[in-house]
Amino acid sequence: MFEIFLSPAAWLGALGIFALRVSDMSCDTLRMLFVVRGRKGVAWGLGFVQSVIFVIAITTVLQHLDNPLNVIGYAAGFATGNVVGMLIEERLAIGHVKVSIVTQRFGTMLSQVLRDSGFGVTEIPARGRDGMVSMLSVSVLRKDVSKVQDIVHATDAEAFVISEDVRPLRHGYWRA
């Protein structure tokens, strides 16, 4: 039984299954994110590739159930693939984000700085616990969120900032 753990072929097989599963689950994670964002063609392509890889991986595991390393490689590849897919998606930064900013004193100045940086800003007067505040709504590409955060922090370190993923239905003013 323990001889199998010493066999280079057993380890290579498990490593191959691990790599297949990492690829499969990375595709799955990305596919789901593209589905949520309404990108049908990309989701279809990733789904196709994911299915082919999955069939190869599961067939290999089932054909070699005598090697427990294959099951471990399969499970470890599944878990690792989820994280790798998330890391890839973060790097791609696909999609749009609505950044909401609440500031007590710097609404007009912050709006102008954001506009001067090329972002579209909607200013909304609002009432907070301690009186009137400015609520700013900025729709940006995900890759630009950190720029908006830097601008807000430099202008008003006390501002309250939240973001949420959005799926635009119709474009108005967007940064070029």
Secondary structure, DSSP 8 states (H G I E B T S, - for coil): -GGGGG-HHHHHHHHHHHHHHHHHHHHHHHHHHHHHTT-HHHHHHHHHHHHHHHHHHHHHHHHTTT-HHHHHHHHHHHHHHHHHHHHHHHHH--SEEEEEEEESS-HHHHHHHHHHTT--EEEEEEEETTEEEEEEEEEEEGGGHHHHHHHHHHH-TT-EEEEEEE--SS--S---
